Amino acid sequence: MIKDNLNDIRQQINEACVKANRLPEEVTLIAVSKTKPISMLEEVYHCGCRHFGENKVQELVEKYEALPKDIVWHMIGHLQTNKVKYIIDKVSYIHSVDSIRLAQVISNEAKKRNVTMNIFIEVNIAMEQSKFGVLKEDAFALVKEISQLPNIKIVGLMAIAPYVVNSEDNRQYFVNLRELCVDIRNKNLDNVTMNELSFGMSGDYLVAISEGSTFVRVGTSIFGNRK
Ligand SMILES: *Cc1c(COP(=O)(O)O)cnc(C)c1O
């Protein structure tokens, strides 16, 4: 089941890349395993997947301890400053940075452990009240401020698009975020590479890839529905 889902998704990703004149290696599939048991993550691991995403600190730490150490962990959920210390040496990417305060704590903890943390700036692209993230117009100022902190690399922008029935409805949001990413990249700030775009979920990852996504975060289409 999981194996079939993954095969389907990988094939669709490849086709979307070909259509968009992109190389499949440019797109990393993150298996979003929140709420799912370790046995299911093991199954996904044995199908060759090495990137996993979680949105809760405690769950991420438990799964990290239980699973092979060559997994690349992504923190994709809202992160409280007092919990950064638990994941700083476990995750390779934090996708949900939307304040200078959080970035400062990440920087401090990373410095203590002598690591550099890769972060995404989360942007609230559709200006939804229910969502975290900075507004588009505030993103550059935040990037600029964070870029001055040690032990942090800003690799790109992240967004959670609205839930829609027709994935095409999210295309313009992805275009806007890609353009914002290019604008910021062109400022050539220290510690800011801005080569990555983290968007696209089960409902819209193919549209996301056609608009430049480099990390798609897929849960339901791999693992089935969550309770
Ligand atoms: C749950 C979640 C996903 C995956 O959503 P699906 O629709 O199940 O693919 C992606 N990104 C974030 C931030 C999530 O919390």
Ligand as a Chemical Component Dictionary entry (heavy atoms), coordinates in Angstrom:
data_LIG
# 
_chem_comp.id                   LIG 
_chem_comp.type                 NON-POLYMER 
_chem_comp.pdbx_formal_charge   0 
_chem_comp.three_letter_code    LIG 
# 
loop_
_chem_comp_atom.comp_id 
_chem_comp_atom.atom_id 
_chem_comp_atom.alt_atom_id 
_chem_comp_atom.type_symbol 
_chem_comp_atom.charge 
_chem_comp_atom.model_Cartn_x 
_chem_comp_atom.model_Cartn_y 
_chem_comp_atom.model_Cartn_z 
_chem_comp_atom.pdbx_ordinal 
LIG C1 C1 C 0 0.546  18.004 7.616 1  
LIG C2 C2 C 0 1.418  18.915 6.836 2  
LIG C3 C3 C 0 1.762  18.631 5.506 3  
LIG C4 C4 C 0 1.248  17.428 4.741 4  
LIG O1 O1 O 0 -0.098 17.561 4.436 5  
LIG P1 P1 P 0 -0.875 16.480 3.527 6  
LIG O2 O2 O 0 -2.030 17.228 3.003 7  
LIG O3 O3 O 0 -1.246 15.360 4.440 8  
LIG O4 O4 O 0 0.059  16.042 2.468 9  
LIG C5 C5 C 0 2.620  19.502 4.866 10 
LIG N1 N1 N 0 3.123  20.591 5.481 11 
LIG C6 C6 C 0 2.829  20.890 6.754 12 
LIG C7 C7 C 0 3.422  22.103 7.369 13 
LIG C8 C8 C 0 1.967  20.059 7.479 14 
LIG O5 O5 O 0 1.669  20.387 8.745 15 
# 
loop_
_chem_comp_bond.comp_id 
_chem_comp_bond.atom_id_1 
_chem_comp_bond.atom_id_2 
_chem_comp_bond.value_order 
_chem_comp_bond.pdbx_ordinal 
LIG C1 C2 SING 1  
LIG C2 C3 SING 2  
LIG C2 C8 DOUB 3  
LIG C3 C4 SING 4  
LIG C3 C5 DOUB 5  
LIG C4 O1 SING 6  
LIG O1 P1 SING 7  
LIG P1 O2 DOUB 8  
LIG P1 O3 SING 9  
LIG P1 O4 SING 10 
LIG C5 N1 SING 11 
LIG N1 C6 DOUB 12 
LIG C6 C7 SING 13 
LIG C6 C8 SING 14 
LIG C8 O5 SING 15 
# 
